[in-house]
Amino acid sequence: MKNNTPFLMFLMIVISLSFGCQGERSETPTKGHVTVVVSESVSPVIKLEEQTFEELYPEAQVDLEFSTTREAIARLFNDSITVIVTSRPL
């Protein structure tokens, strides 16, 4: 029988490279896109926060939607939005 060591080494390297190479994540906490529903009562403060965040992290895009607190909470519970900012506790 021939020595299969070089072939097995080559096979192990190919397998490890194929599983080890993952693409770059398209969204991280500081890169990507998020939509936030904001209660009208806190909108001035959140607008400033959004501008500052986007200046610090140019690859991030934050879209703000303004609504009543009741509508923001309803959208969160209905799973139509993942992030809300309100002035009252849940």
Rosetta constraint file for C-alpha pairs under 8 A:
AtomPair CA 4 CA 8 HARMONIC 6.15 0.50
AtomPair CA 5 CA 9 HARMONIC 6.07 0.50
AtomPair CA 6 CA 10 HARMONIC 6.17 0.50
AtomPair CA 7 CA 11 HARMONIC 6.13 0.50
AtomPair CA 8 CA 12 HARMONIC 6.10 0.50
AtomPair CA 9 CA 13 HARMONIC 6.25 0.50
AtomPair CA 10 CA 14 HARMONIC 6.25 0.50
AtomPair CA 11 CA 15 HARMONIC 6.18 0.50
AtomPair CA 12 CA 16 HARMONIC 6.07 0.50
AtomPair CA 13 CA 17 HARMONIC 6.10 0.50
AtomPair CA 14 CA 18 HARMONIC 6.14 0.50
AtomPair CA 15 CA 19 HARMONIC 6.31 0.50
AtomPair CA 16 CA 20 HARMONIC 5.71 0.50
AtomPair CA 17 CA 21 HARMONIC 5.94 0.50
AtomPair CA 26 CA 31 HARMONIC 7.51 0.50
AtomPair CA 26 CA 32 HARMONIC 6.66 0.50
AtomPair CA 27 CA 31 HARMONIC 5.32 0.50
AtomPair CA 27 CA 32 HARMONIC 4.55 0.50
AtomPair CA 27 CA 33 HARMONIC 7.35 0.50
AtomPair CA 28 CA 32 HARMONIC 6.41 0.50
AtomPair CA 30 CA 57 HARMONIC 5.99 0.50
AtomPair CA 30 CA 59 HARMONIC 7.09 0.50
AtomPair CA 30 CA 60 HARMONIC 5.73 0.50
AtomPair CA 31 CA 57 HARMONIC 7.07 0.50
AtomPair CA 31 CA 58 HARMONIC 7.83 0.50
AtomPair CA 31 CA 59 HARMONIC 4.85 0.50
AtomPair CA 31 CA 60 HARMONIC 4.33 0.50
AtomPair CA 31 CA 61 HARMONIC 7.54 0.50
AtomPair CA 32 CA 59 HARMONIC 6.29 0.50
AtomPair CA 32 CA 60 HARMONIC 4.84 0.50
AtomPair CA 32 CA 61 HARMONIC 6.09 0.50
AtomPair CA 33 CA 60 HARMONIC 5.99 0.50
AtomPair CA 33 CA 61 HARMONIC 4.73 0.50
AtomPair CA 33 CA 62 HARMONIC 5.93 0.50
AtomPair CA 33 CA 63 HARMONIC 7.71 0.50
AtomPair CA 34 CA 61 HARMONIC 6.50 0.50
AtomPair CA 34 CA 62 HARMONIC 5.14 0.50
AtomPair CA 34 CA 63 HARMONIC 6.26 0.50
AtomPair CA 35 CA 62 HARMONIC 5.91 0.50
AtomPair CA 35 CA 63 HARMONIC 4.67 0.50
AtomPair CA 35 CA 64 HARMONIC 5.95 0.50
AtomPair CA 35 CA 65 HARMONIC 7.29 0.50
AtomPair CA 35 CA 81 HARMONIC 7.52 0.50
AtomPair CA 35 CA 82 HARMONIC 7.96 0.50
AtomPair CA 35 CA 83 HARMONIC 7.14 0.50
AtomPair CA 36 CA 62 HARMONIC 7.22 0.50
AtomPair CA 36 CA 63 HARMONIC 6.18 0.50
AtomPair CA 36 CA 64 HARMONIC 5.04 0.50
AtomPair CA 36 CA 65 HARMONIC 6.13 0.50
AtomPair CA 36 CA 81 HARMONIC 7.46 0.50
AtomPair CA 36 CA 82 HARMONIC 7.53 0.50
AtomPair CA 36 CA 83 HARMONIC 5.12 0.50
AtomPair CA 36 CA 84 HARMONIC 5.43 0.50
AtomPair CA 36 CA 85 HARMONIC 7.34 0.50
AtomPair CA 37 CA 64 HARMONIC 5.94 0.50
AtomPair CA 37 CA 65 HARMONIC 4.70 0.50
AtomPair CA 37 CA 66 HARMONIC 5.81 0.50
AtomPair CA 37 CA 67 HARMONIC 6.87 0.50
AtomPair CA 37 CA 72 HARMONIC 5.88 0.50
AtomPair CA 37 CA 81 HARMONIC 7.49 0.50
AtomPair CA 37 CA 83 HARMONIC 6.53 0.50
AtomPair CA 37 CA 84 HARMONIC 4.73 0.50
AtomPair CA 37 CA 85 HARMONIC 6.45 0.50
AtomPair CA 38 CA 42 HARMONIC 7.07 0.50
AtomPair CA 38 CA 43 HARMONIC 6.29 0.50
AtomPair CA 38 CA 46 HARMONIC 7.70 0.50
AtomPair CA 38 CA 64 HARMONIC 6.61 0.50
AtomPair CA 38 CA 65 HARMONIC 5.94 0.50
AtomPair CA 38 CA 66 HARMONIC 4.87 0.50
AtomPair CA 38 CA 67 HARMONIC 6.21 0.50
AtomPair CA 38 CA 68 HARMONIC 7.85 0.50
AtomPair CA 38 CA 69 HARMONIC 7.66 0.50
AtomPair CA 38 CA 72 HARMONIC 6.90 0.50
AtomPair CA 38 CA 84 HARMONIC 5.71 0.50
AtomPair CA 38 CA 85 HARMONIC 4.82 0.50
AtomPair CA 38 CA 86 HARMONIC 6.23 0.50
AtomPair CA 39 CA 43 HARMONIC 6.33 0.50
AtomPair CA 39 CA 66 HARMONIC 5.86 0.50
AtomPair CA 39 CA 67 HARMONIC 5.32 0.50
AtomPair CA 39 CA 68 HARMONIC 5.19 0.50
AtomPair CA 39 CA 69 HARMONIC 4.89 0.50
AtomPair CA 39 CA 72 HARMONIC 6.77 0.50
AtomPair CA 39 CA 84 HARMONIC 7.86 0.50
AtomPair CA 39 CA 85 HARMONIC 6.14 0.50
AtomPair CA 39 CA 86 HARMONIC 4.97 0.50
AtomPair CA 39 CA 87 HARMONIC 7.13 0.50
AtomPair CA 40 CA 66 HARMONIC 5.78 0.50
AtomPair CA 40 CA 67 HARMONIC 5.78 0.50
AtomPair CA 40 CA 68 HARMONIC 5.94 0.50
AtomPair CA 40 CA 69 HARMONIC 7.37 0.50
AtomPair CA 41 CA 86 HARMONIC 7.60 0.50
AtomPair CA 41 CA 87 HARMONIC 6.86 0.50
AtomPair CA 42 CA 46 HARMONIC 6.33 0.50
AtomPair CA 42 CA 85 HARMONIC 7.70 0.50
AtomPair CA 42 CA 86 HARMONIC 6.76 0.50
AtomPair CA 42 CA 87 HARMONIC 6.51 0.50
AtomPair CA 43 CA 47 HARMONIC 5.98 0.50
AtomPair CA 43 CA 66 HARMONIC 7.17 0.50
AtomPair CA 44 CA 48 HARMONIC 6.68 0.50
AtomPair CA 45 CA 49 HARMONIC 6.39 0.50
AtomPair CA 46 CA 50 HARMONIC 6.04 0.50
AtomPair CA 47 CA 51 HARMONIC 6.31 0.50
AtomPair CA 47 CA 64 HARMONIC 7.93 0.50
AtomPair CA 48 CA 52 HARMONIC 6.19 0.50
AtomPair CA 49 CA 53 HARMONIC 6.05 0.50
AtomPair CA 50 CA 54 HARMONIC 6.14 0.50
AtomPair CA 50 CA 62 HARMONIC 6.57 0.50
AtomPair CA 51 CA 55 HARMONIC 6.20 0.50
AtomPair CA 52 CA 56 HARMONIC 6.27 0.50
AtomPair CA 53 CA 57 HARMONIC 6.03 0.50
AtomPair CA 53 CA 60 HARMONIC 7.98 0.50
AtomPair CA 54 CA 58 HARMONIC 5.39 0.50
AtomPair CA 54 CA 59 HARMONIC 7.63 0.50
AtomPair CA 54 CA 60 HARMONIC 5.91 0.50
AtomPair CA 54 CA 61 HARMONIC 6.53 0.50
AtomPair CA 54 CA 62 HARMONIC 7.37 0.50
AtomPair CA 67 CA 71 HARMONIC 6.31 0.50
AtomPair CA 67 CA 72 HARMONIC 6.37 0.50
AtomPair CA 68 CA 72 HARMONIC 6.26 0.50
AtomPair CA 69 CA 73 HARMONIC 6.24 0.50
AtomPair CA 69 CA 86 HARMONIC 5.94 0.50
AtomPair CA 69 CA 87 HARMONIC 7.73 0.50
AtomPair CA 69 CA 88 HARMONIC 7.81 0.50
AtomPair CA 70 CA 74 HARMONIC 6.16 0.50
AtomPair CA 71 CA 75 HARMONIC 6.12 0.50
AtomPair CA 72 CA 76 HARMONIC 6.29 0.50
AtomPair CA 72 CA 84 HARMONIC 6.30 0.50
AtomPair CA 72 CA 85 HARMONIC 7.94 0.50
AtomPair CA 72 CA 86 HARMONIC 7.73 0.50
AtomPair CA 73 CA 77 HARMONIC 6.25 0.50
AtomPair CA 73 CA 84 HARMONIC 7.38 0.50
AtomPair CA 73 CA 90 HARMONIC 7.81 0.50
AtomPair CA 74 CA 78 HARMONIC 6.07 0.50
AtomPair CA 75 CA 79 HARMONIC 6.21 0.50
AtomPair CA 75 CA 80 HARMONIC 5.35 0.50
AtomPair CA 75 CA 81 HARMONIC 5.85 0.50
AtomPair CA 76 CA 80 HARMONIC 6.26 0.50
AtomPair CA 76 CA 81 HARMONIC 5.27 0.50
AtomPair CA 76 CA 82 HARMONIC 6.07 0.50
AtomPair CA 76 CA 83 HARMONIC 7.17 0.50
AtomPair CA 76 CA 84 HARMONIC 7.08 0.50
